[in-house]
Amino acid sequence: MSFPERIPLTEEIIQARRARGIALVKTCRWGVFVRLFIVAFELFGFFLYNSSSLLYDAISTLFDVVSSVLLILSIRLAERPPDTHHPFGHGRYEPLCGMQLGIFLALGGFGLFLQQIHGIYYLEKSQYIDARTWLFPFIVIILLEVTYRKIVATAKKEQSPALLSEAIHFRIDGLNSLFALIALGLAALIPNFAWLFDRIGALIISLFMCVMGFIAAKQNLNQILDRIPEEEWFSKVKRAALSVGGVKDTEKIRIQSYGPSAHIDIDVEVDPELSVEEGHKISQKVRAAIQKEWPQVQDVVVHLEPYYPGDHS
């Protein structure tokens, strides 16, 4: 009699893990190219028409370019396999990078907000805004919406929540540009107050940067502090465990999820008369079933419990 061999990862799981990194990096690169074009386009509009709304929208987009570049780096670092000093892998690189970028975005937005408040009270109030300036954010909104829909389609096809989050980021950028469009549209309709509408638009964009930076920092901090994920992941793990022959029920499920990695502890209930060897085989099948259902799971610790009918009533 020999010790039962560990069930190896299937090629399907390995490919799914690789596909995540490839899809994320490809999406981030696409985002960098689109956003760099937007920054150049809106800075051109700022120098042409001297609009604060266009300048602040360009600055906000520039933050996103830096975010995407650093995210590519953190994705690569987070994909590094476990080693002696990091037995659970390097997945926390992603949320750590995201938290720092969120803080940076919030502080930058707050600084821009204070600058605009100063401008409203102390700077020249006869600024002229060309009636054609609104065309710049209008074109940017169309470009961001097309990019958003492209990334959403890929995210749904790959079943990747990370890609979906990146798509939502583009939708947020579109809202920033919408604020600029409204402000510049009002400036074109009421030229006597063009300076005020332009600066109000810039104020809204800077406040939006503060709020979104705070939300991004909080979401990433939740992963670093091991906040429990959404209920759908617990249901996915439970469903996979119950699909294994010999598993009567599940009890406790604990999930740590951060970056590209997830680690799971689960109690499964089996026939109390089973041998240790049979129980071990079931635990191996449970691990394999969970990883097949959720390829990003790096490891599963299975605790075997005796099953008794009515035990949970």
Secondary structure as GFF3:
##gff-version 3
##sequence-region A 1 313
A	DSSP	alpha_helix	11	49	.	.	.	ID=ss1
A	DSSP	alpha_helix	52	78	.	.	.	ID=ss2
A	DSSP	alpha_helix	93	122	.	.	.	ID=ss3
A	DSSP	alpha_helix	135	158	.	.	.	ID=ss4
A	DSSP	alpha_helix	161	189	.	.	.	ID=ss5
A	DSSP	three_ten_helix	191	193	.	.	.	ID=ss6
A	DSSP	alpha_helix	194	224	.	.	.	ID=ss7
A	DSSP	alpha_helix	231	242	.	.	.	ID=ss8
A	DSSP	beta_strand	249	258	.	.	.	ID=ss9
A	DSSP	beta_strand	261	270	.	.	.	ID=ss10
A	DSSP	alpha_helix	276	293	.	.	.	ID=ss11
A	DSSP	beta_strand	297	306	.	.	.	ID=ss12
###
